[in-house]
Amino acid sequence: MARPASPTRIFRRGDERGEIDGRGANCNFPLRRGVDDTRYLEVLEEALGLVRRFRPALLVVALGFDTMRGDPTGSFVVTTRGLRAIGVRLGRMGLPTLLVQ
C-alpha cells in the first residue's frame, strides 16, 4: 500500500507498474499522511480487486504496523478496529496467506 514514513519518492509514486516481463504486475497506492480506517479500507478494496483479477495461488502480506495510530515511525491513523477489518478482508480472499513482518 504505502510506506508513510519514507520521504523518498520510491515509495510515493503511483505510476510504477513493473518492468520488462513484470510490466503490469506492480501497483502502488500512494496515501497521504493522516489516512484513517475508512480511506485505508477503500484503497485496500481497490487493491484486492486487482489481486482477484490476477487470480493468485497464494497471498504474501508484508505486515507492517507503521500504519497504526500512534506508531512513531508512521503517519497514518489506522485503529485496532481498522486493523481487524483489514484482516477480515484478507481472510475473505480465501487464499493460503503468509504474513511476513
N, C-alpha and C positions, 0 to 999 in steps of 0.2 A: 504494500500500500504506500507507505511513505516512511522516511526516516526524519522525523520532525526536528531533531536536534542538530542535524548536519547543515552547515552553512554552504556546502559545496553544491554546485548545480547538478552534479551527477545524480543526486537523489531527488532533485526537484523538477526535472524536466519531464514533461508528459509526452514528448514526441518520439521517444526512443522505442523502437519496435523490433529490435534484434538485427542481426547481420547475416549475410550470406544464406546458408541453409536454415538458419533460425529466424529469418525475416518473418515478422508477423507473430512470433511466439512470445514476445516480450511486451507487456503493457504496464505502464506506470500510471499511478493515480495521485499526482501531487495534491497535497492537502495543506490548507493554511493553518497557522497557529490557532489554537483555541477550538479545534474541531471537537464536537461533543458526540454523545452516543448517536443521536439522530442522524447527523451528517455522515459519521463513520459507517453506520449501518447502510445508509443509502448507497454509498460508494462500494461497500462490500458486496451488496446485491448486484451492482453493475459488474464487478469483477467476477463474481461467481457465475453470472450469466455467460461470460466468456469461457470460463472453465467448463461449464456444462456443454457448450458448443464444441469444445475441444475433445470432450469425452475421454478424460484420462483414466488410466487403470488404478491410479492411486493419487493421493494428495500429500504433499510435503509442506508443512507450515513452519515458517521461521517465526517462532513465538517470542515476541518481544513485549515487555511490559512498559516501555517508554511511552506508550500511548495513554497510560493510566493517569488520571488526575493525581497530581502531587508528586509524580516521578521527577526527580531533579534533573534528569537528562532529556526529558521530553517537553513538548509544548502543547499536547492535546489534553483534553479533559474527559476522557472516557471513564465511566464509573464501573464499579463491580457489576452492576446490573447490565451495563453495556457489554462488558466482557463475557458475561453469561450468554447474552443474546448472540454474540459473535460465535461462541462455541456451539450454540444450538443450530445456527445456520450452517456451520461447517459440518456438524453431525448429520444434518439433513441431506448433505451431498451423497451420503450412502457409500462413501469410498473408504478403503483402507487408508488411514491417515497417520502420518508420522509428524509429531511435534518436536521441533528442534529449537533449543534455546541457546 
